[in-house]
Amino acid sequence: MLYAIIAVDHPNSLPARRQARPAHLARLEALRDAGRLILAGPHPAIDSPDPGEAGFTGSLIVAEFSDLAAAEAWAAADPYREAGVYSTVSVKPFKQVFP
């Protein structure tokens, strides 16, 4: 089943985000390589694809997991959580309608 992982960044967390990014991307690449990643990306803090020093306000990941507990466990181990980037993370079942 698909799950949406919705994270909100702490204010001024861009330096921590930059430092933890390689490990965060490696986990996403593993999901992608297993055919389980639907989409992933950050929410820019301003109306721009490259927000520069304005940074980001959070992230969205939609991926396939065996159940809610597995999705929550995966989200709990995200390097951005360990680095203190995320202030809150919610995991919800997701029903894809389009495309």
Contacts in CASP RR format, 6 or more apart in sequence:
PFRMAT RR
TARGET T0000
AUTHOR 0000-0000-0000
METHOD contacts of the structure
MODEL  1
MLYAIIAVDHPNSLPARRQARPAHLARLEALRDAGRLILAGPHPAIDSPD
PGEAGFTGSLIVAEFSDLAAAEAWAAADPYREAGVYSTVSVKPFKQVFP
1 64 0 8 1.000
1 65 0 8 1.000
1 66 0 8 1.000
1 67 0 8 1.000
1 93 0 8 1.000
1 94 0 8 1.000
2 38 0 8 1.000
2 62 0 8 1.000
2 63 0 8 1.000
2 64 0 8 1.000
2 93 0 8 1.000
2 94 0 8 1.000
2 95 0 8 1.000
2 96 0 8 1.000
3 62 0 8 1.000
3 63 0 8 1.000
3 64 0 8 1.000
3 65 0 8 1.000
3 68 0 8 1.000
3 71 0 8 1.000
3 91 0 8 1.000
3 92 0 8 1.000
3 93 0 8 1.000
3 94 0 8 1.000
4 60 0 8 1.000
4 61 0 8 1.000
4 62 0 8 1.000
4 91 0 8 1.000
4 92 0 8 1.000
4 93 0 8 1.000
4 94 0 8 1.000
5 59 0 8 1.000
5 60 0 8 1.000
5 61 0 8 1.000
5 62 0 8 1.000
5 63 0 8 1.000
5 71 0 8 1.000
5 74 0 8 1.000
5 75 0 8 1.000
5 78 0 8 1.000
5 89 0 8 1.000
5 90 0 8 1.000
5 91 0 8 1.000
6 59 0 8 1.000
6 60 0 8 1.000
6 89 0 8 1.000
6 90 0 8 1.000
6 91 0 8 1.000
6 92 0 8 1.000
7 58 0 8 1.000
7 59 0 8 1.000
7 60 0 8 1.000
7 61 0 8 1.000
7 75 0 8 1.000
7 78 0 8 1.000
7 80 0 8 1.000
7 81 0 8 1.000
7 85 0 8 1.000
7 86 0 8 1.000
7 88 0 8 1.000
7 89 0 8 1.000
7 90 0 8 1.000
8 57 0 8 1.000
8 58 0 8 1.000
8 86 0 8 1.000
8 87 0 8 1.000
8 88 0 8 1.000
8 89 0 8 1.000
9 17 0 8 1.000
9 56 0 8 1.000
9 57 0 8 1.000
9 58 0 8 1.000
9 59 0 8 1.000
9 85 0 8 1.000
9 86 0 8 1.000
9 87 0 8 1.000
10 84 0 8 1.000
10 85 0 8 1.000
10 86 0 8 1.000
10 87 0 8 1.000
13 84 0 8 1.000
13 85 0 8 1.000
13 86 0 8 1.000
14 53 0 8 1.000
14 55 0 8 1.000
14 56 0 8 1.000
16 80 0 8 1.000
16 83 0 8 1.000
16 84 0 8 1.000
16 85 0 8 1.000
17 55 0 8 1.000
17 56 0 8 1.000
17 80 0 8 1.000
17 83 0 8 1.000
17 85 0 8 1.000
19 83 0 8 1.000
20 79 0 8 1.000
20 80 0 8 1.000
20 82 0 8 1.000
20 83 0 8 1.000
20 85 0 8 1.000
23 79 0 8 1.000
24 78 0 8 1.000
24 79 0 8 1.000
24 80 0 8 1.000
27 74 0 8 1.000
27 77 0 8 1.000
27 78 0 8 1.000
27 79 0 8 1.000
28 37 0 8 1.000
28 40 0 8 1.000
28 61 0 8 1.000
31 37 0 8 1.000
31 63 0 8 1.000
35 64 0 8 1.000
36 63 0 8 1.000
36 64 0 8 1.000
36 65 0 8 1.000
37 61 0 8 1.000
37 62 0 8 1.000
37 63 0 8 1.000
37 64 0 8 1.000
38 62 0 8 1.000
38 63 0 8 1.000
38 64 0 8 1.000
38 96 0 8 1.000
39 60 0 8 1.000
39 61 0 8 1.000
39 62 0 8 1.000
40 59 0 8 1.000
40 60 0 8 1.000
40 61 0 8 1.000
40 62 0 8 1.000
40 63 0 8 1.000
41 59 0 8 1.000
41 60 0 8 1.000
41 61 0 8 1.000
42 56 0 8 1.000
42 58 0 8 1.000
42 59 0 8 1.000
43 56 0 8 1.000
43 57 0 8 1.000
43 58 0 8 1.000
43 59 0 8 1.000
43 60 0 8 1.000
44 50 0 8 1.000
44 51 0 8 1.000
44 54 0 8 1.000
44 55 0 8 1.000
44 56 0 8 1.000
44 57 0 8 1.000
45 51 0 8 1.000
45 54 0 8 1.000
45 55 0 8 1.000
45 56 0 8 1.000
45 57 0 8 1.000
46 54 0 8 1.000
46 55 0 8 1.000
48 54 0 8 1.000
58 86 0 8 1.000
59 80 0 8 1.000
59 86 0 8 1.000
61 75 0 8 1.000
62 94 0 8 1.000
62 96 0 8 1.000
63 71 0 8 1.000
63 74 0 8 1.000
65 71 0 8 1.000
65 74 0 8 1.000
68 91 0 8 1.000
68 93 0 8 1.000
71 91 0 8 1.000
72 91 0 8 1.000
75 81 0 8 1.000
75 89 0 8 1.000
75 91 0 8 1.000
76 89 0 8 1.000
78 86 0 8 1.000
78 89 0 8 1.000
80 86 0 8 1.000
81 89 0 8 1.000
END
